[in-house]
Amino acid sequence: MHYDCDVVIVGGGFAGVTAARELVRRGIRTTLLEARDRLGGRTWTRGTALGRELDMGGTWVHWIQPHVWAEITRYGLDLIASPELDTAYWRVGDEVHTGTAESMLDALDAPMCALLAGARENLPQPYDFAPLPDGIKRLDHVTVAEKITEQDLDPERHALLDGMWALNFSGDPARSAYTQALRWCALAGGDWKLMFEACATYKFARGTRSLLDAIAADAVGTDIRLNTRVTRIEERSDGIEIGCDDGTRLRTRRAIVTLPLNVLNSIDIAPSFGHGLPQIVTEGQASTGFKVWIRARGDVGRFAALADSTAALTFVQYEYPFEGDSLLVAFGPRSGVIDLNDPRAVESELRKWLPDLEVVAVDAHDWTADPLSGETWPMLAPGQLSAVQQAAGDLTRGVRLGRVL
Ligand SMILES: Cc1cc2nc3c(=O)[nH]c(=O)nc-3n(C[C@H](O)[C@H](O)[C@H](O)COP(=O)(O)OP(=O)(O)OC[C@H]3O[C@@H](n4cnc5c(N)ncnc54)[C@H](O)[C@@H]3O)c2cc1C
């Protein structure tokens, strides 16, 4: 077979661009195919309707993400902290409770510790989950909602815990795998407050794009083709043929597929994946939510707000002062329940906590509805960790799947 290149990378998000850098630096002829007109995938720093550039996707980073942290220090990138929050509002039914941000976290502490007890012991090496420990295997069918209900909490603590997990999963706790919650906590050394800090505290001073641009600059030599959507990957005995929507056909020795799990079925892969992967893709991961940026009139104070998973918006956090107004970021577990481009729709949700708040502008990208992502951040539903672990195990054993992925 004649090869157009040694490796084709499908997808130009962080995974694809980082893989390209590693390959070209080793002198391997690499082509990267990206369907969008830009690199970065689910991270996207862009100008917004709020009046300044913001991160529409991935934003916060932390030293407990070792690979990400290695990249930040490698390129010497500056981080800034989200503001210290002084006030918290949390809804229990229609009632709004108010306190310090610290008091809200304190109220969450006991039920959260009970929920996550045993995370470290059950997952002593959370980055290396193959083979799955027996304790985890047994729990993989359980949902976060079931574990919360088991605690028989008072309505206030139930609402707080349920809302916090709707935020963490970007989805409904009733479809969220308890094993994934344990794994997140184990990755934070078993400390849920560190886990929370990692999710929403430190961000890039010049946006996530600053890291993307640094890695991409080191991947020079990669044949990067934007606006090129892969439609077919066919493995043959002597290599792999890649087909694209513009008619391009490429022959390569190896392919690296970096697509979000939820859109893997949008490519015709032959022979098809084995094990549980197709099932995960068909049923979808747990993350079905959205993130929206909000410009609120005036200084609304440095606050966080939380509501349970039945709410359209479950979490809001103050982020920046801007031209006398306040920029807020909010999350909800179900894409499509409110129009993310309609300031009045978002305002009426925010007013459930703060009746006088006035929304000036909103901006969002709906990653769940986007056919090139189909999800926000990857979070597994019940049973999916076992399927992923099985596929990962086969990969390391070098079975056929390893040729394609
Ligand atoms: C709203 C939101 C908030 C988040 N917040 C955080 C955070 O604060 N901190 C954090 O660490 N992470 C966060 N994440 C997660 C983080 O952004 C992702 O885990 C990360 O960007 C995934 O990178 P990736 O390269 O694996 O996938 P992607 O970035 O999704 O890259 C895959 C690429 O494949 C392309 N593609 C899809 N189909 C095809 C095709 N058929 N042919 C060619 N190309 C194709 C896509 O266009 C995309 O560019 C967040 C994500 C979202 C959406």
PDBQT file of the ligand as one rigid body, heavy atoms in Angstrom, charges set to zero:
ROOT
HETATM    1  C1  LIG A 501     -18.858  23.729  28.641  1.00  0.00    +0.000 C 
HETATM    2  C2  LIG A 501     -17.615  22.946  28.971  1.00  0.00    +0.000 A 
HETATM    3  C3  LIG A 501     -16.907  23.252  30.107  1.00  0.00    +0.000 A 
HETATM    4  C4  LIG A 501     -15.758  22.539  30.447  1.00  0.00    +0.000 A 
HETATM    5  N1  LIG A 501     -15.032  22.922  31.537  1.00  0.00    +0.000 NA
HETATM    6  C5  LIG A 501     -13.843  22.331  31.784  1.00  0.00    +0.000 A 
HETATM    7  C6  LIG A 501     -12.993  22.863  32.776  1.00  0.00    +0.000 A 
HETATM    8  O1  LIG A 501     -13.294  23.879  33.415  1.00  0.00    +0.000 OA
HETATM    9  N2  LIG A 501     -11.801  22.226  33.008  1.00  0.00    +0.000 N 
HETATM   10  C7  LIG A 501     -11.437  21.116  32.286  1.00  0.00    +0.000 A 
HETATM   11  O2  LIG A 501     -10.344  20.583  32.532  1.00  0.00    +0.000 OA
HETATM   12  N3  LIG A 501     -12.221  20.632  31.300  1.00  0.00    +0.000 NA
HETATM   13  C8  LIG A 501     -13.402  21.221  31.026  1.00  0.00    +0.000 A 
HETATM   14  N4  LIG A 501     -14.177  20.784  29.983  1.00  0.00    +0.000 N 
HETATM   15  C9  LIG A 501     -13.745  19.585  29.261  1.00  0.00    +0.000 C 
HETATM   16  C10 LIG A 501     -12.652  19.879  28.240  1.00  0.00    +0.000 C 
HETATM   17  O3  LIG A 501     -12.976  21.026  27.509  1.00  0.00    +0.000 OA
HETATM   18  C11 LIG A 501     -12.563  18.653  27.314  1.00  0.00    +0.000 C 
HETATM   19  O4  LIG A 501     -12.351  17.492  28.102  1.00  0.00    +0.000 OA
HETATM   20  C12 LIG A 501     -11.441  18.763  26.305  1.00  0.00    +0.000 C 
HETATM   21  O5  LIG A 501     -11.481  19.991  25.632  1.00  0.00    +0.000 OA
HETATM   22  C13 LIG A 501     -11.588  17.597  25.330  1.00  0.00    +0.000 C 
HETATM   23  O6  LIG A 501     -10.560  17.639  24.355  1.00  0.00    +0.000 OA
HETATM   24  P1  LIG A 501     -10.520  16.505  23.245  1.00  0.00    +0.000 P 
HETATM   25  O7  LIG A 501      -9.442  16.837  22.304  1.00  0.00    +0.000 OA
HETATM   26  O8  LIG A 501     -10.500  15.175  23.905  1.00  0.00    +0.000 OA
HETATM   27  O9  LIG A 501     -11.957  16.572  22.530  1.00  0.00    +0.000 OA
HETATM   28  P2  LIG A 501     -12.557  17.770  21.666  1.00  0.00    +0.000 P 
HETATM   29  O10 LIG A 501     -12.083  19.066  22.165  1.00  0.00    +0.000 OA
HETATM   30  O11 LIG A 501     -14.030  17.554  21.594  1.00  0.00    +0.000 OA
HETATM   31  O12 LIG A 501     -11.892  17.545  20.248  1.00  0.00    +0.000 OA
HETATM   32  C14 LIG A 501     -12.442  16.651  19.302  1.00  0.00    +0.000 C 
HETATM   33  C15 LIG A 501     -12.357  17.327  17.953  1.00  0.00    +0.000 C 
HETATM   34  O13 LIG A 501     -12.859  16.424  16.959  1.00  0.00    +0.000 OA
HETATM   35  C16 LIG A 501     -13.551  17.200  15.979  1.00  0.00    +0.000 C 
HETATM   36  N5  LIG A 501     -14.427  16.313  15.234  1.00  0.00    +0.000 N 
HETATM   37  C17 LIG A 501     -15.623  15.791  15.603  1.00  0.00    +0.000 A 
HETATM   38  N6  LIG A 501     -16.086  14.970  14.636  1.00  0.00    +0.000 NA
HETATM   39  C18 LIG A 501     -15.176  14.981  13.648  1.00  0.00    +0.000 A 
HETATM   40  C19 LIG A 501     -15.072  14.318  12.383  1.00  0.00    +0.000 A 
HETATM   41  N7  LIG A 501     -16.021  13.463  11.960  1.00  0.00    +0.000 N 
HETATM   42  N8  LIG A 501     -13.991  14.567  11.604  1.00  0.00    +0.000 NA
HETATM   43  C20 LIG A 501     -13.005  15.418  12.025  1.00  0.00    +0.000 A 
HETATM   44  N9  LIG A 501     -13.056  16.068  13.199  1.00  0.00    +0.000 NA
HETATM   45  C21 LIG A 501     -14.120  15.841  13.999  1.00  0.00    +0.000 A 
HETATM   46  C22 LIG A 501     -14.263  18.238  16.802  1.00  0.00    +0.000 C 
HETATM   47  O14 LIG A 501     -14.647  19.331  15.998  1.00  0.00    +0.000 OA
HETATM   48  C23 LIG A 501     -13.218  18.589  17.843  1.00  0.00    +0.000 C 
HETATM   49  O15 LIG A 501     -12.414  19.678  17.443  1.00  0.00    +0.000 OA
HETATM   50  C24 LIG A 501     -15.315  21.477  29.616  1.00  0.00    +0.000 A 
HETATM   51  C25 LIG A 501     -16.032  21.175  28.454  1.00  0.00    +0.000 A 
HETATM   52  C26 LIG A 501     -17.160  21.902  28.132  1.00  0.00    +0.000 A 
HETATM   53  C27 LIG A 501     -17.876  21.580  26.866  1.00  0.00    +0.000 C 
ENDROOT
TORSDOF 0
